[in-house]
Every structure is written in structure tokens, then in C-alpha cells.
């Protein structure tokens, strides 16, 4: 693509400028993706490996140059601190080591030993002499093994980090002692936790909650993708599940034998998900902005009344409003009834697509209904932003002879895009995972005949999130394949978000509107 200088660009017509910017954006995507992966590689090699190497080197140097108190801390955590009078710190380190050793001996070692196989003895029949019959005896629990195995790994990582922190503290205490500096007492540490280091006290519980309820489930979900965990291999009642490596990813992404149900379904659902997210985001954005501009326009009466009417769609739960709309546009719903009574149609319109031959109309319908429930949000956001645009900008433009369209394209829209750029990005990613609208309106219908029940009976209006839900429900729930889809959804959203985030004007030119 030809590159224009600033002067050459200014000489282009409006249409040429638009297509040049559009082409520049798409040609920058491969470079952005390449920079992203190069950045990840540099981060892994330089930051992570470099940090680990420097930490290991420091551990050896500390042991070499340390006294008996510091060296003793390598085996008995907190020994160096207790020996130097920092009893509270030392006892906390020692207590953590005792708890860790006790856990690993009693249960942690068992979970780690079973993690490689996810169980050895599954449910089986054994003869019961008392009942004089064969009864089912349950053995290992693969689900618990994987769950507690992940927990144990996190505990081991926490122990290594704490052990390293213990070595650092002992090294610092030794240096303080050698230079004749006073060490902090336990009272000083407690005072610091409610004074200059109070942020640590406040963040301790939230960080622990994020680790337990966010990070650990994500790691567990990722590991499930490498197993055969499903309805028939539930890990306890029916049969154990085991590790299968990259087999599930191969099933999802490969095209062996001329075609694959999962591959075809994933490609089609991903394409529709991106199309849906684009229209659901930008139709709401521009129409919501337009409604806000109309209501805020001088001379419009009953502004509060119009805003109240629009906000009612937010006040009513989506579960109620979407189901109501779904019934209204059903074949036997009120809309078809009115159209038939008025003689406008001869037979009921299949708005939600009960047959595969009518796939376009349901897709248009879900986008239109989403506009109805999405405009009020954007109207409220746009109203607040529009009120903050300086009025003298519009006055100056009118004096210069600018019409309404020019004012919108040169003042209103750039200001809105600058302020709401990050919101547009989050709205786009949110719409990719918009479960309510699709599931409550169409349930994913019409069913795609090219996708068998093995792929969750995926429909033409299914998003990746609703397809994932279908795969995890029913007697043959395929949790392993749902986990694969979840990982792929994350990769797609992460790549799109990083690319768009780096080209947002509010990120690249933060000072423009300050």
C-alpha cells in the first residue's frame, strides 16, 4: 500500500482519506499481532527467565556470604529473623512452613501423586457377603484429584515464594546487623500495617479472593481441556476421566478426513459471533447517540419524560422483556396474529427460524431487538458526554458556515469516540459473550443441519457462549470441549482487544482533549 506524506494526505478527497485510513488499519493488524507475540516472547525470555535466573543467583550468593543465622533460614524458615530479635516475623515464616509440611504429609502429597493419572481405581462391582449381591464400590474421584491437585500446586508455589521472601528478609537483617542499624520490632511491624503499609492490609483479603475464586478456576478450566471429562466420564459415579493431551484441540481445529463437525461449527459460529458483536455494538452506539442528540436538542419538550420512557427498558429485567418479545414474534404470537387479521400476510412469518431455510431473518431479528434494549444505555452515556462539549465550539463552527452534519463529524463524533473508545471495546467484547439476548429469544435456532448432536446441536444464531452452554448441558455434557471453546474465545477476544486498544485515539493521544 502506498504511503502518503502529511501534505499528500491533506490533498486527498474525503473518500480517498477514508479508504486510506481503512486500508492502513487493516494492514497494521498483522504488524500489531506480530508485535504482540514478539512482546510476549521478550517478556518470557527477558523478564520471567531473567528474573528467575537472577533470583537463583542471589540465593546462592546469599548462602555463600551469609552467617549461620541466614544459612539456617534455608532449612528452618524464620530462624535468622528470630535469632536477630524479629520474633514476630520469624514465627510467621516458621508457622507457614509447619502448616505446609503438615499439609503435604497428610493430604497434599497424595493429591500430587494422583495428579498424573487422575485416579487409578474407578467405580466397580464387588461382592457383598452381607447382602449376598454384587454392589457398586466407588474408588478414586478424578474431579477432586484435579481440583485439589491444582490447589496443592498453588500452595507449593506460595511456599517457594514465601521461602524466597524469608531468605531476603534474613539477608536484609544480616546487613542491618553488620552496619549497626536497628531492626524493626514486632510492634513496629504491626504499627506499619495500619499506617504506611496499610494498603497491604486492605489488599490482602481481596487478592486472596481473586486467587481462590478467579485464578484457580481459570487454571482448572484450562486443565479440563486436556482431559476427557464429560457426562460419561464424570470422574466418580460413572467412570474416571484421564489426560488426553492436545487431542481435544485437534478435534476442534483439524479438518482430517475432508471435514470435521467441530471445526466447521466453530468456524461458522465464530464468524457469526464477530458479525453479531460488530452490529450489536455499533448500531446501539450510533443510534443511542442520535437519540441523545435529539432529546438534548433545543426546543424539544418533555425531555425528562422521553428519557424516563427509554429508561423503562433498563428497569425491567431482561429475562422478562426478552421472553415477552420472543412470545410476541412467535408463529402464534400477537404480531403474526395482527398481520394475519389485517390481511397483510397469508401465513405466519417464522421470525425466530424454526427451519434451517430461514436463517437470515432470526439473525436480523436478534440484532433489532438488541437495539431496542441497548439504546437506553447509550442514550444515558451520550447525554452526559454531550452536555460537556463546550457550546462555543458549535457557535464558532456556525459562524464559519458549518452545517449540522459537519458539526457532527468534526466536533461531536470525534469527542464521543475519544471519550467512549474504551467503552466501545468493552461493549464489543461483552456482546461476544451476550448470552441473554440469543438464548432467551431464539435459543440458538434454527438448528444448523451440518452440525450433529456431537457438536451440541449448534444453531445459526448461536454465539460461542451459547454453544458452550449447550455442550455442557445434558447427559452427554462435553466439559472438555466446552473448556477448549472457552480457551479459544479468550484467545480471540484478547487478540482483538489488544489490537483495538492500541489504536484507540484516547490511548494514543491522551492530551488531545485535556
C-alpha positions as CSV (number, residue, x, y, z in Angstrom):
1,X,0.0,0.0,0.0
2,X,1.3,3.4,-1.0
3,X,2.3,5.7,1.9
4,X,1.4,9.3,1.8
5,X,3.2,12.2,3.5
6,X,1.2,14.6,5.7
7,X,0.9,17.1,2.8
8,X,-0.1,14.5,0.3
9,X,-2.8,13.1,2.7
10,X,-4.3,16.6,3.1
11,X,-4.7,16.9,-0.7
12,X,-6.8,13.7,-0.9
13,X,-10.6,13.8,-1.2
14,X,-12.8,12.7,1.8
15,X,-13.5,9.3,0.2
16,X,-9.8,8.8,-0.5
17,X,-8.9,9.7,3.1
18,X,-11.5,7.3,4.4
19,X,-10.3,4.4,2.3
20,X,-6.7,5.2,3.0
21,X,-7.3,5.1,6.8
22,X,-9.3,1.9,6.4
23,X,-6.6,0.2,4.4
24,X,-4.0,1.5,6.9
25,X,-5.9,-0.1,9.8
26,X,-6.2,-3.5,8.2
27,X,-2.6,-3.5,7.0
28,X,-1.5,-2.6,10.5
29,X,-3.2,-5.7,12.0
30,X,-0.5,-8.2,11.0
31,X,2.2,-5.9,12.4
32,X,0.3,-5.4,15.6
33,X,-0.2,-9.2,16.0
34,X,3.5,-9.8,15.3
35,X,4.5,-7.1,17.8
36,X,2.2,-8.7,20.3
37,X,3.8,-12.1,20.0
38,X,7.3,-10.6,19.9
39,X,6.4,-8.7,23.1
40,X,5.2,-11.9,24.8
41,X,8.4,-13.7,23.8
42,X,10.6,-10.9,25.0
43,X,8.6,-10.8,28.3
44,X,9.0,-14.6,28.8
45,X,12.7,-14.7,27.9
46,X,13.9,-11.4,29.3
47,X,11.5,-10.7,32.2
48,X,10.5,-14.2,33.5
49,X,13.6,-16.2,32.7
50,X,15.9,-13.3,33.5
51,X,14.2,-12.7,36.9
52,X,14.3,-16.4,37.8
53,X,18.0,-16.6,36.9
54,X,18.8,-13.5,39.0
55,X,16.8,-14.9,41.9
56,X,18.6,-18.2,41.8
57,X,22.0,-16.4,41.6
58,X,21.1,-14.3,44.6
59,X,20.0,-17.4,46.6
60,X,23.5,-19.0,46.1
61,X,25.3,-15.7,46.9
62,X,23.3,-15.2,50.0
63,X,24.1,-18.6,51.2
64,X,27.8,-18.2,50.4
65,X,28.1,-14.8,52.2
66,X,25.6,-15.4,54.9
67,X,26.3,-16.2,58.6
68,X,24.9,-19.3,60.4
69,X,21.6,-17.5,61.2
70,X,21.0,-16.7,57.5
71,X,22.1,-20.1,56.3
72,X,19.8,-21.7,58.9
73,X,16.9,-19.9,57.4
74,X,17.3,-22.0,54.3
75,X,16.2,-25.1,56.3
76,X,14.1,-23.6,59.1
77,X,12.2,-20.6,57.8
78,X,12.3,-17.6,60.1
79,X,15.4,-18.8,62.1
80,X,17.6,-15.9,61.1
81,X,14.9,-13.4,62.0
82,X,14.1,-15.0,65.4
83,X,17.8,-15.1,66.2
84,X,18.2,-11.4,65.5
85,X,15.2,-10.4,67.6
86,X,12.5,-10.1,64.9
87,X,10.4,-12.7,66.6
88,X,7.0,-11.9,65.1
89,X,8.2,-12.1,61.5
90,X,10.2,-15.2,62.2
91,X,7.4,-17.0,63.9
92,X,5.0,-16.3,61.0
93,X,7.5,-17.8,58.5
94,X,8.0,-20.8,60.7
95,X,4.3,-21.3,61.2
96,X,3.8,-21.2,57.4
97,X,6.5,-23.9,57.0
98,X,4.9,-26.1,59.6
99,X,1.5,-25.8,58.0
100,X,2.9,-26.6,54.6
101,X,4.8,-29.6,55.7
102,X,1.8,-30.9,57.7
103,X,-0.5,-30.4,54.6
104,X,1.9,-32.1,52.2
105,X,2.4,-35.1,54.5
106,X,-1.3,-35.6,55.3
107,X,-3.1,-34.8,52.0
108,X,-1.0,-32.7,49.6
109,X,1.4,-35.5,48.8
110,X,-1.5,-37.8,47.9
111,X,-3.1,-35.3,45.6
112,X,0.2,-34.6,43.8
113,X,0.9,-38.4,43.4
114,X,-2.5,-38.9,41.8
115,X,-2.4,-35.9,39.6
116,X,-0.5,-37.7,36.8
117,X,-3.2,-40.3,36.4
118,X,-6.3,-38.6,37.8
119,X,-7.2,-41.8,39.6
120,X,-6.4,-45.5,39.4
121,X,-9.5,-47.2,40.7
122,X,-12.9,-46.3,39.3
123,X,-16.4,-47.5,40.2
124,X,-16.6,-51.3,40.0
125,X,-18.7,-54.2,41.2
126,X,-17.7,-56.1,44.3
127,X,-19.5,-59.0,46.0
128,X,-21.1,-58.0,49.4
129,X,-21.3,-61.0,51.7
130,X,-23.8,-59.4,54.0
131,X,-26.2,-58.5,51.1
132,X,-25.2,-61.6,49.1
133,X,-25.1,-59.5,46.0
134,X,-22.8,-57.5,43.9
135,X,-22.8,-53.8,44.8
136,X,-21.1,-50.8,43.2
137,X,-18.0,-49.7,45.0
138,X,-16.7,-46.2,44.3
139,X,-13.0,-45.6,44.1
140,X,-10.9,-42.5,43.3
141,X,-12.5,-39.2,42.4
142,X,-10.9,-37.6,39.3
143,X,-12.6,-34.3,39.9
144,X,-11.3,-34.0,43.4
145,X,-7.9,-35.1,42.4
146,X,-7.7,-32.4,39.7
147,X,-9.2,-29.7,41.9
148,X,-7.0,-30.4,45.0
149,X,-4.0,-31.1,42.8
150,X,-4.3,-27.6,41.4
151,X,-4.8,-26.2,44.9
152,X,-1.7,-28.1,46.1
153,X,0.4,-26.7,43.1
154,X,-0.7,-23.2,44.1
155,X,0.2,-23.9,47.7
156,X,3.7,-25.2,46.6
157,X,4.2,-22.0,44.6
158,X,3.2,-19.9,47.6
159,X,5.6,-21.8,49.7
160,X,8.5,-21.3,47.3
161,X,7.7,-17.6,47.2
162,X,7.5,-17.4,51.0
163,X,10.7,-19.3,51.4
164,X,12.4,-16.9,49.0
165,X,11.0,-13.9,50.9
166,X,12.3,-15.5,54.1
167,X,15.8,-15.6,52.6
168,X,15.6,-12.0,51.5
169,X,14.4,-10.9,55.0
170,X,17.3,-12.8,56.6
171,X,19.8,-11.2,54.2
172,X,18.5,-7.7,54.9
173,X,18.5,-8.3,58.7
174,X,22.1,-9.5,58.4
175,X,23.2,-6.4,56.5
176,X,21.4,-4.2,59.1
177,X,23.2,-6.0,61.9
178,X,26.6,-5.7,60.2
179,X,26.2,-2.0,59.7
180,X,24.9,-1.4,63.3
181,X,21.4,-0.4,62.2
182,X,18.4,-1.1,64.3
183,X,16.0,-3.7,63.1
184,X,12.2,-3.3,63.3
185,X,10.5,-4.9,66.2
186,X,7.2,-6.8,66.1
187,X,5.4,-3.7,67.4
188,X,6.9,-1.7,64.6
189,X,5.6,-4.2,62.0
190,X,2.1,-4.1,63.5
191,X,2.1,-0.3,63.5
192,X,3.3,-0.3,59.9
193,X,0.4,-2.5,58.8
194,X,-2.1,0.2,60.0
195,X,0.0,3.1,58.9
196,X,2.4,3.4,55.9
197,X,1.8,-0.2,54.7
198,X,-2.0,-0.1,55.3
199,X,-2.6,-0.7,51.6
200,X,-1.1,-4.2,52.1
201,X,-3.6,-4.9,54.9
202,X,-6.5,-3.7,52.7
203,X,-5.4,-5.6,49.6
204,X,-4.6,-8.9,51.3
205,X,-8.2,-10.3,51.5
206,X,-9.2,-9.1,48.0
207,X,-6.1,-10.6,46.5
208,X,-6.7,-13.9,48.3
209,X,-10.3,-13.9,47.0
210,X,-9.1,-13.2,43.4
211,X,-6.6,-16.0,43.7
212,X,-9.1,-18.6,45.0
213,X,-12.2,-17.6,43.1
214,X,-10.8,-16.3,39.8
215,X,-7.3,-17.5,39.1
216,X,-7.7,-21.1,40.4
217,X,-11.0,-21.8,38.5
218,X,-9.4,-20.4,35.3
219,X,-6.4,-22.8,35.7
220,X,-8.8,-25.7,36.5
221,X,-10.8,-24.9,33.4
222,X,-7.7,-24.8,31.2
223,X,-6.6,-28.2,32.5
224,X,-10.0,-29.7,31.8
225,X,-9.4,-29.0,28.1
226,X,-6.6,-31.6,28.3
227,X,-8.9,-34.4,29.7
228,X,-11.9,-36.4,28.6
229,X,-14.1,-35.1,31.3
230,X,-17.7,-35.4,30.2
231,X,-21.1,-36.9,31.2
232,X,-20.0,-40.5,30.8
233,X,-16.6,-39.8,32.4
234,X,-17.6,-37.7,35.4
235,X,-14.7,-38.9,37.4
236,X,-16.6,-40.7,40.2
237,X,-20.1,-42.1,39.6
238,X,-19.7,-43.4,36.0
239,X,-16.0,-43.6,35.2
240,X,-12.8,-41.8,35.8
241,X,-11.5,-39.2,33.4
242,X,-7.9,-39.1,32.2
243,X,-5.4,-36.9,30.5
244,X,-5.7,-36.9,26.7
245,X,-3.1,-34.2,25.8
246,X,-3.8,-32.0,22.8
247,X,-6.4,-34.4,21.3
248,X,-9.4,-32.1,22.1
249,X,-7.8,-29.1,20.4
250,X,-7.0,-31.3,17.4
251,X,-10.7,-32.4,17.3
252,X,-11.8,-28.8,17.4
253,X,-9.4,-27.3,14.9
254,X,-8.4,-30.0,12.5
255,X,-10.0,-31.0,9.2
256,X,-8.9,-34.6,8.9
257,X,-10.8,-36.8,6.5
258,X,-12.2,-33.9,4.5
259,X,-14.3,-32.3,7.2
260,X,-14.9,-32.1,10.9
261,X,-18.2,-31.3,12.7
262,X,-16.5,-29.3,15.4
263,X,-14.1,-27.4,13.0
264,X,-17.0,-26.4,10.7
265,X,-19.3,-25.5,13.5
266,X,-16.6,-23.4,15.3
267,X,-15.7,-21.5,12.1
268,X,-19.3,-20.7,11.4
269,X,-20.2,-19.8,15.0
270,X,-17.1,-17.6,15.4
271,X,-17.9,-15.8,12.1
272,X,-21.5,-15.1,13.3
273,X,-20.3,-14.1,16.8
274,X,-18.0,-11.4,15.3
275,X,-20.7,-10.2,13.0
276,X,-23.2,-10.1,15.8
277,X,-20.8,-8.3,18.1
278,X,-20.0,-5.7,15.5
279,X,-23.6,-4.8,14.7
280,X,-24.8,-5.1,18.3
281,X,-22.1,-2.7,19.4
282,X,-22.2,0.0,16.7
283,X,-25.9,0.0,16.0
284,X,-26.6,0.7,19.7
285,X,-23.7,3.2,19.8
286,X,-24.7,5.4,16.9
287,X,-28.5,5.1,17.4
288,X,-28.1,5.8,21.1
289,X,-26.0,8.8,20.3
290,X,-28.6,10.0,17.8
291,X,-31.5,9.6,20.3
292,X,-29.5,11.5,22.9
293,X,-28.8,14.4,20.5
294,X,-32.5,14.6,19.5
295,X,-33.6,14.7,23.1
296,X,-31.0,17.3,24.1
297,X,-31.8,19.4,21.1
298,X,-33.1,22.9,21.9
299,X,-36.9,23.2,21.6
300,X,-37.6,19.6,22.5
301,X,-40.3,19.5,25.2
302,X,-40.8,16.9,27.9
303,X,-37.1,15.8,27.9
304,X,-37.3,14.1,31.2
305,X,-40.4,12.2,30.1
306,X,-38.7,10.9,26.9
307,X,-35.7,9.8,29.0
308,X,-37.9,8.1,31.5
309,X,-39.8,6.1,28.8
310,X,-36.5,4.9,27.4
311,X,-35.0,4.0,30.8
312,X,-38.0,1.7,31.5
313,X,-36.4,-0.9,29.3
314,X,-33.5,-0.9,31.6
315,X,-35.7,-1.1,34.8
316,X,-37.5,-4.2,33.5
317,X,-35.3,-7.3,33.9
318,X,-34.1,-8.6,30.5
319,X,-35.3,-12.1,31.5
320,X,-38.9,-10.8,31.4
321,X,-38.7,-8.4,28.5
322,X,-36.8,-10.7,26.1
323,X,-39.1,-13.7,26.8
324,X,-42.1,-11.4,26.2
325,X,-40.7,-10.2,22.9
326,X,-39.9,-13.8,22.0
327,X,-43.6,-14.8,22.5
328,X,-44.8,-11.7,20.7
329,X,-43.0,-12.6,17.5
330,X,-43.6,-16.4,17.7
331,X,-45.7,-18.0,14.9
332,X,-48.7,-17.9,17.1
333,X,-47.8,-14.6,18.7
334,X,-49.6,-11.3,18.7
335,X,-47.5,-9.8,15.8
336,X,-48.4,-12.6,13.4
337,X,-52.0,-12.5,14.6
338,X,-52.3,-8.8,13.8
339,X,-50.7,-9.1,10.4
340,X,-53.0,-12.1,9.5
341,X,-56.1,-10.2,10.7
342,X,-55.2,-7.1,8.7
343,X,-54.6,-9.3,5.6
344,X,-51.0,-8.1,5.2
345,X,-49.7,-11.7,5.1
346,X,-51.2,-15.1,4.1
347,X,-49.3,-17.3,6.6
348,X,-47.4,-16.7,9.8
349,X,-43.9,-15.4,9.5
350,X,-41.2,-17.5,11.1
351,X,-39.4,-14.7,12.8
352,X,-37.3,-17.0,15.0
353,X,-36.5,-19.5,12.4
354,X,-37.8,-23.0,13.2
355,X,-36.3,-24.3,10.0
356,X,-32.8,-24.1,8.6
357,X,-34.1,-22.5,5.4
358,X,-34.9,-19.3,7.4
359,X,-31.6,-18.4,9.0
360,X,-31.2,-14.7,7.9
361,X,-34.4,-13.4,9.5
362,X,-33.7,-14.6,13.0
363,X,-30.2,-13.1,12.9
364,X,-31.7,-9.7,11.8
365,X,-34.3,-10.0,14.5
366,X,-31.9,-10.5,17.4
367,X,-29.9,-7.5,16.2
368,X,-33.0,-5.4,16.0
369,X,-34.3,-6.5,19.4
370,X,-30.8,-5.8,20.9
371,X,-31.1,-2.3,19.6
372,X,-34.3,-1.9,21.5
373,X,-32.8,-2.9,24.8
374,X,-29.3,-1.3,24.2
375,X,-30.2,2.2,23.0
376,X,-31.2,3.5,26.5
377,X,-27.8,2.7,28.0
378,X,-26.0,4.5,25.2
379,X,-28.6,7.4,25.4
380,X,-27.7,7.9,29.1
381,X,-24.0,7.7,28.5
382,X,-24.1,10.0,25.4
383,X,-26.3,12.5,27.2
384,X,-23.7,13.1,29.9
385,X,-20.9,13.4,27.4
386,X,-22.8,15.7,25.0
387,X,-23.6,18.1,27.9
388,X,-19.8,18.5,28.5
389,X,-18.9,19.5,24.9
390,X,-18.2,23.3,25.0
391,X,-21.0,25.2,23.4
392,X,-18.7,27.8,22.0
393,X,-17.3,25.1,19.6
394,X,-20.6,24.8,18.0
395,X,-21.1,28.6,17.9
396,X,-17.7,29.1,16.3
397,X,-18.5,26.4,13.7
398,X,-21.8,28.0,12.8
399,X,-20.1,31.4,12.3
400,X,-17.7,29.6,10.0
401,X,-20.6,28.3,8.0
402,X,-20.6,24.6,9.1
403,X,-23.8,22.7,8.7
404,X,-25.3,20.2,11.2
405,X,-23.5,17.2,9.5
406,X,-20.2,19.0,9.6
407,X,-20.6,19.8,13.2
408,X,-21.4,16.2,14.0
409,X,-18.4,14.8,12.0
410,X,-15.9,17.4,13.1
411,X,-16.9,18.1,16.7
412,X,-19.5,15.7,18.2
413,X,-18.3,12.3,16.8
414,X,-14.5,12.9,17.5
415,X,-15.3,14.0,21.0
416,X,-17.6,11.0,21.6
417,X,-15.1,8.5,20.1
418,X,-12.3,9.9,22.2
419,X,-14.2,9.6,25.5
420,X,-16.1,6.4,24.8
421,X,-13.3,4.5,22.9
422,X,-12.6,2.1,25.8
423,X,-16.3,1.6,26.4
424,X,-16.7,0.6,22.7
425,X,-14.0,-2.0,23.2
426,X,-15.6,-3.4,26.4
427,X,-19.0,-3.3,24.8
428,X,-17.7,-5.3,21.8
429,X,-16.2,-8.0,23.9
430,X,-19.3,-8.0,26.1
431,X,-21.5,-8.6,23.1
432,X,-19.4,-11.5,22.0
433,X,-20.4,-13.1,25.3
434,X,-24.0,-11.8,25.3
435,X,-25.8,-14.9,26.4
436,X,-29.2,-13.4,27.4
437,X,-30.4,-12.0,24.1
438,X,-29.6,-15.1,22.0
439,X,-30.7,-17.7,24.4
440,X,-33.9,-16.1,25.5
441,X,-35.0,-15.0,22.0
442,X,-34.1,-17.9,19.8
443,X,-32.2,-20.5,21.9
444,X,-29.7,-20.6,19.0
445,X,-32.4,-21.6,16.4
446,X,-32.6,-22.5,13.7
447,X,-30.5,-25.7,14.1
448,X,-27.6,-26.0,11.7
449,X,-28.1,-29.4,9.9
450,X,-24.3,-29.5,9.2
451,X,-23.6,-29.8,12.9
452,X,-24.6,-33.1,14.5
453,X,-25.6,-33.6,18.2
454,X,-21.9,-34.3,18.9
455,X,-21.3,-30.5,18.4
456,X,-24.2,-29.6,20.7
457,X,-26.8,-29.1,18.0
458,X,-25.4,-25.7,17.3
459,X,-27.8,-23.3,15.6
460,X,-27.4,-20.4,13.1
461,X,-28.0,-17.7,15.8
462,X,-25.8,-19.4,18.4
463,X,-22.8,-17.4,19.7
464,X,-19.8,-19.2,21.1
465,X,-21.0,-18.6,24.6
466,X,-24.5,-20.2,23.9
467,X,-22.8,-23.1,22.1
468,X,-20.6,-23.6,25.1
469,X,-23.7,-23.7,27.3
470,X,-25.3,-26.4,25.1
471,X,-22.2,-28.5,25.1
472,X,-22.1,-28.6,28.9
473,X,-25.8,-29.5,29.4
474,X,-27.5,-32.8,29.1
475,X,-26.4,-36.4,29.9
476,X,-23.6,-36.3,27.4
477,X,-22.2,-33.0,28.6
478,X,-18.8,-32.5,27.0
479,X,-17.0,-30.4,29.5
480,X,-13.6,-30.9,27.9
481,X,-14.8,-29.5,24.6
482,X,-16.5,-26.6,26.4
483,X,-13.2,-25.8,28.0
484,X,-11.5,-25.8,24.6
485,X,-14.1,-23.4,23.3
486,X,-13.6,-21.2,26.4
487,X,-9.9,-21.0,25.8
488,X,-10.3,-20.2,22.1
489,X,-12.9,-17.5,22.9
490,X,-10.4,-16.0,25.3
491,X,-7.6,-16.0,22.7
492,X,-9.9,-14.3,20.1
493,X,-11.1,-11.7,22.5
494,X,-7.6,-11.0,23.8
495,X,-6.1,-10.5,20.3
496,X,-8.9,-8.2,19.2
497,X,-8.9,-6.2,22.4
498,X,-5.1,-5.7,22.3
499,X,-5.1,-4.6,18.7
500,X,-8.0,-2.2,19.0
501,X,-6.8,-0.9,22.4
502,X,-3.5,0.2,20.9
503,X,-5.1,2.1,18.1
504,X,-7.8,3.9,20.2
505,X,-7.3,7.7,20.0
506,X,-8.0,8.0,23.7
507,X,-4.9,5.8,24.3
508,X,-2.6,7.2,21.6
509,X,-3.4,10.9,22.1
510,X,-4.4,11.3,25.7
511,X,-3.6,15.0,25.8
512,X,-5.8,16.0,22.9
513,X,-8.9,16.8,24.9
514,X,-7.2,17.9,28.1
